[in-house]
């Protein structure tokens, strides 16, 4: 790179609007985890990256778990369900050689399989599709998908372990009331994810040398700045209207909705999870895809994912989903 190139890049960097740089950085961070996050619901990926947790919140004070010794088996917990769920005999567990079984208590069942702590060790910096983390998360999700096709399930966070059979029974007893209510609530539904993304496009540069800031008159600079701000404001208003239109269009097809993120000031405008009855899924998909086509002309992209087990709509705390 020549000194002239360096100078040109420097001028471009100084002229770039700070909000554009912020959006570009955010989009780059989002793209870094696209391959893995596309495999699973965002909630499961987030849980995986923050490490093992107990089901639905802090462990009950009455049952503080003791760390298992190296090589000692514990129970890896996938979900709570009604007892008697007809799991197939050949359902693969998270780790090779193990079987998923039901620890039953009071008409409920904890779906679990034996595992050693060493089998759950991962490199959290390895987000590759064939890395240990991705392999375990896919295994977790595969069990939940198979189980949710047979009846309602309450997915537990990735990495949930209980130290013993008795601890598994205790977990079911302590969360029984909330579990029964939420199993009724999610029965016959699945989760779908919708993200509304602003497509970032580079503005074409005119050929030849670009005018320097110091070469512009004050009036020219202020006029250009006002035009840029007005254009940004129009974009924000369009994005807000699109988000409202999306939510209105999908509302008739869903029983619950959870906004997980998004901001009109970023490239990710809206990130929403929807709880959709299975019989309404064709209408939900058709409405989402039709609106996506309509919004594309405005520089917006609608990303639809699912169906998933109801990851975002389950909390075993008495207060229900967060």
VMD Tcl script that draws the C-alpha trace (Angstrom):
set ca {
  {0.00 0.00 0.00}
  {1.38 3.37 -1.02}
  {1.45 6.53 1.13}
  {-1.24 7.93 -1.16}
  {-3.44 4.93 -0.42}
  {-2.86 5.40 3.30}
  {-3.88 9.04 3.01}
  {-7.03 8.14 1.07}
  {-8.02 5.53 3.65}
  {-7.40 8.04 6.41}
  {-9.69 10.55 4.78}
  {-12.41 7.94 4.39}
  {-12.10 6.88 8.02}
  {-12.34 10.46 9.27}
  {-15.36 11.13 7.07}
  {-17.27 7.99 8.08}
  {-20.22 8.68 10.36}
  {-19.80 7.18 13.84}
  {-23.21 5.53 13.75}
  {-22.35 3.72 10.53}
  {-19.16 2.39 12.09}
  {-21.09 1.22 15.13}
  {-23.57 -0.65 12.95}
  {-20.80 -2.25 10.93}
  {-19.02 -3.48 14.06}
  {-22.23 -4.88 15.50}
  {-23.03 -6.67 12.26}
  {-19.52 -8.15 12.18}
  {-19.95 -9.53 15.69}
  {-23.33 -11.01 14.72}
  {-21.87 -12.62 11.60}
  {-19.13 -14.26 13.68}
  {-21.65 -16.58 15.35}
  {-24.09 -17.00 12.47}
  {-23.06 -20.54 11.61}
  {-23.64 -21.83 15.14}
  {-26.64 -19.73 16.07}
  {-28.43 -20.85 12.91}
  {-28.42 -24.37 14.28}
  {-30.36 -23.61 17.45}
  {-32.53 -21.09 19.17}
  {-30.58 -18.11 20.46}
  {-31.47 -18.89 24.04}
  {-29.77 -22.26 23.88}
  {-26.61 -20.83 22.34}
  {-26.46 -18.10 24.96}
  {-26.81 -20.68 27.70}
  {-24.09 -22.81 26.15}
  {-21.61 -19.95 26.07}
  {-22.21 -19.01 29.71}
  {-21.64 -22.52 31.00}
  {-23.65 -25.03 33.02}
  {-26.66 -23.77 34.96}
  {-29.45 -25.35 36.93}
  {-32.93 -25.67 35.49}
  {-34.75 -22.39 35.03}
  {-32.75 -20.32 37.49}
  {-30.67 -20.56 40.68}
  {-30.41 -23.91 42.43}
  {-32.77 -24.26 45.41}
  {-30.99 -23.31 48.61}
  {-32.14 -26.59 50.15}
  {-30.14 -28.64 47.66}
  {-26.70 -27.19 46.90}
  {-25.01 -29.62 44.50}
  {-21.54 -30.93 45.27}
  {-19.08 -30.99 42.37}
  {-18.71 -34.57 41.13}
  {-15.31 -36.21 41.18}
  {-13.47 -36.84 37.91}
  {-14.95 -39.86 36.17}
  {-18.04 -39.95 38.39}
  {-21.31 -40.14 36.49}
  {-24.02 -37.52 36.93}
  {-27.34 -37.10 35.14}
  {-27.55 -34.72 32.22}
  {-31.06 -33.24 32.16}
  {-32.81 -32.25 28.93}
  {-36.39 -31.39 29.83}
  {-39.39 -31.88 32.04}
  {-42.41 -33.64 30.58}
  {-45.48 -35.53 31.61}
  {-44.59 -39.06 32.66}
  {-45.18 -41.82 30.15}
  {-43.80 -39.96 27.15}
  {-43.23 -42.76 24.59}
  {-39.55 -42.13 23.89}
  {-38.08 -44.43 21.22}
  {-35.66 -47.06 22.47}
  {-32.99 -45.96 20.01}
  {-33.11 -42.22 20.82}
  {-29.45 -41.09 20.87}
  {-28.32 -39.35 24.05}
  {-26.02 -36.35 24.25}
  {-22.98 -38.62 24.59}
  {-22.25 -41.91 22.87}
  {-23.27 -45.15 24.53}
  {-25.86 -43.55 26.86}
  {-29.65 -43.78 26.74}
  {-32.24 -41.15 27.52}
  {-34.57 -42.24 30.31}
  {-37.32 -40.78 32.49}
  {-36.97 -40.04 36.19}
  {-40.64 -39.94 37.23}
  {-42.26 -38.20 40.18}
  {-45.91 -37.23 40.70}
  {-47.01 -37.60 37.09}
  {-43.98 -35.70 35.76}
  {-40.72 -36.93 34.28}
  {-37.21 -35.55 34.01}
  {-35.64 -36.64 30.73}
  {-32.01 -37.42 31.49}
  {-29.02 -39.55 30.55}
  {-25.79 -40.47 32.41}
  {-22.68 -38.43 31.65}
  {-19.32 -37.64 33.21}
  {-18.14 -34.05 33.72}
  {-15.23 -34.68 31.36}
  {-17.67 -35.39 28.53}
  {-19.13 -31.88 28.92}
  {-15.84 -30.01 28.77}
  {-15.69 -27.63 25.80}
  {-13.54 -24.86 24.38}
  {-15.89 -21.86 24.50}
  {-13.75 -20.08 21.91}
  {-14.34 -22.83 19.35}
  {-17.54 -21.91 17.48}
  {-16.88 -24.18 14.52}
  {-19.67 -26.41 13.30}
  {-17.72 -29.57 14.08}
  {-16.32 -28.34 17.41}
  {-17.14 -30.02 20.71}
  {-19.53 -27.25 21.79}
  {-21.56 -27.39 18.59}
  {-21.66 -31.20 18.73}
  {-23.01 -31.21 22.28}
  {-25.56 -28.49 21.57}
  {-26.82 -30.36 18.51}
  {-27.15 -33.51 20.61}
  {-29.10 -31.60 23.28}
  {-31.41 -30.15 20.65}
  {-31.90 -33.52 18.90}
  {-33.23 -35.09 22.10}
  {-35.58 -32.16 22.69}
  {-36.88 -32.19 19.13}
  {-37.60 -35.92 19.27}
  {-39.32 -35.60 22.66}
  {-41.36 -32.53 21.68}
  {-42.79 -34.43 18.70}
  {-44.31 -36.87 21.19}
  {-45.80 -34.42 23.68}
  {-45.20 -31.08 25.41}
  {-41.78 -30.60 26.98}
  {-40.14 -27.86 29.03}
  {-36.56 -27.54 27.71}
  {-33.88 -27.10 30.35}
  {-30.82 -24.98 29.75}
  {-27.91 -26.53 27.90}
  {-25.44 -27.85 30.48}
  {-28.00 -28.69 33.17}
  {-26.74 -31.56 35.35}
  {-27.98 -33.09 38.58}
  {-25.56 -35.05 40.77}
  {-27.73 -38.07 41.59}
  {-31.02 -39.88 41.13}
  {-32.32 -38.41 44.38}
  {-31.39 -34.91 43.23}
  {-33.36 -35.53 40.02}
  {-36.46 -36.56 42.00}
  {-36.02 -33.49 44.22}
  {-35.78 -31.16 41.22}
  {-39.05 -32.52 39.83}
  {-40.83 -32.20 43.18}
  {-39.68 -28.63 43.81}
  {-40.69 -27.41 40.34}
  {-43.83 -29.51 39.93}
  {-46.48 -26.78 40.19}
  {-44.77 -24.45 37.70}
  {-43.99 -27.38 35.39}
  {-47.59 -28.62 35.22}
  {-48.92 -25.13 34.46}
  {-46.38 -24.53 31.72}
  {-46.81 -27.95 30.13}
  {-50.48 -27.09 29.72}
  {-49.52 -23.70 28.28}
  {-47.09 -24.96 25.60}
  {-49.01 -28.11 24.70}
  {-49.48 -28.27 20.94}
  {-47.18 -25.33 20.20}
  {-43.70 -24.75 18.84}
  {-41.36 -21.78 18.87}
  {-40.49 -19.75 15.79}
  {-37.90 -16.99 15.59}
  {-38.13 -13.83 13.48}
  {-35.32 -11.32 13.00}
  {-35.73 -8.10 11.06}
  {-32.37 -6.91 9.76}
  {-31.39 -3.72 7.98}
  {-29.29 -4.60 4.95}
  {-26.05 -2.61 5.09}
  {-24.93 -1.49 1.65}
  {-21.87 0.53 0.75}
  {-22.48 3.78 -1.05}
  {-20.73 3.86 -4.45}
  {-17.82 6.24 -4.57}
  {-17.45 8.66 -7.44}
  {-14.37 8.17 -9.59}
  {-11.44 10.47 -9.07}
  {-10.26 12.32 -5.99}
  {-12.90 12.94 -3.32}
  {-13.39 16.45 -1.92}
  {-11.74 17.11 1.43}
  {-13.73 18.52 4.33}
  {-11.56 21.61 4.20}
  {-12.41 22.05 0.51}
  {-16.13 22.42 1.29}
  {-17.68 25.70 2.27}
  {-19.48 25.88 5.60}
  {-22.83 26.10 3.83}
  {-22.07 23.04 1.68}
  {-20.95 21.04 4.71}
  {-24.03 21.94 6.77}
  {-26.33 21.16 3.85}
  {-24.72 17.76 3.34}
  {-24.88 17.03 7.07}
  {-28.57 17.98 7.26}
  {-29.34 15.75 4.29}
  {-27.50 12.83 5.91}
  {-29.35 13.28 9.21}
  {-32.70 13.56 7.44}
  {-31.99 10.37 5.52}
  {-31.06 8.56 8.74}
  {-34.25 9.77 10.43}
  {-36.32 8.50 7.51}
  {-34.59 5.15 7.82}
  {-35.35 4.95 11.55}
  {-39.00 5.80 10.96}
  {-39.27 3.20 8.19}
  {-37.68 0.59 10.46}
  {-40.04 1.35 13.33}
  {-43.05 1.12 11.02}
  {-41.79 -2.18 9.58}
  {-41.36 -3.65 13.07}
  {-44.89 -2.63 14.06}
  {-46.26 -4.02 10.78}
  {-44.50 -7.32 11.38}
  {-45.87 -7.73 14.88}
  {-49.41 -6.84 13.75}
  {-49.25 -9.28 10.82}
  {-48.14 -12.24 12.94}
  {-50.22 -11.61 16.07}
  {-53.35 -13.51 14.84}
  {-51.29 -16.69 14.40}
  {-49.57 -16.89 17.81}
  {-50.44 -17.44 21.46}
  {-47.44 -15.65 22.96}
  {-44.57 -13.42 21.90}
  {-41.24 -12.52 23.45}
  {-39.05 -9.71 22.17}
  {-35.44 -10.82 22.66}
  {-33.60 -7.83 21.24}
  {-33.16 -5.40 18.41}
  {-33.09 -1.63 18.13}
  {-34.03 0.88 15.45}
  {-30.54 2.35 15.84}
  {-28.74 -0.88 14.85}
  {-28.65 -3.27 11.92}
  {-30.70 -5.77 13.96}
  {-34.04 -3.99 14.21}
  {-36.10 -6.71 15.82}
  {-35.47 -10.17 17.29}
  {-38.68 -11.89 18.39}
  {-39.69 -15.39 19.49}
  {-43.25 -16.52 18.79}
  {-45.16 -19.39 20.38}
  {-47.26 -20.83 17.56}
  {-49.89 -23.60 17.74}
  {-49.00 -26.30 15.23}
  {-52.27 -25.94 13.34}
  {-51.55 -22.23 12.80}
  {-48.01 -22.70 11.52}
  {-48.89 -22.64 7.79}
  {-50.64 -19.28 8.19}
  {-47.83 -17.93 10.36}
  {-45.15 -18.89 7.81}
  {-47.15 -17.54 4.89}
  {-47.71 -14.20 6.64}
  {-44.04 -13.88 7.63}
  {-42.69 -14.76 4.17}
  {-45.16 -12.47 2.38}
  {-44.20 -9.57 4.59}
  {-40.52 -10.37 4.07}
  {-40.96 -9.99 0.33}
  {-42.72 -6.67 0.83}
  {-40.01 -5.30 3.15}
  {-37.10 -6.33 0.95}
  {-37.69 -3.37 -1.35}
  {-37.16 -1.09 1.68}
  {-33.69 -2.59 2.35}
  {-34.91 -4.86 5.14}
  {-34.39 -8.59 5.44}
  {-36.71 -10.88 7.39}
  {-35.05 -14.02 8.79}
  {-37.40 -16.83 9.85}
  {-36.12 -19.78 11.91}
  {-37.86 -22.78 13.40}
  {-39.79 -24.63 14.43}
  {-38.09 -25.24 17.77}
  {-39.16 -26.65 21.10}
  {-40.38 -23.71 23.26}
  {-36.91 -22.66 24.47}
  {-37.75 -19.00 25.05}
  {-41.08 -19.52 26.79}
  {-40.06 -21.77 29.67}
  {-39.01 -20.85 33.18}
  {-39.37 -23.16 36.16}
  {-39.46 -20.23 38.54}
  {-42.94 -19.62 39.91}
  {-43.22 -16.37 37.98}
  {-43.14 -18.07 34.58}
  {-40.98 -17.12 31.59}
  {-38.63 -14.18 31.97}
}
mol new
graphics top color blue
foreach p $ca { graphics top sphere $p radius 0.5 }
foreach p [lrange $ca 0 end-1] q [lrange $ca 1 end] { graphics top cylinder $p $q radius 0.2 }
display resetview
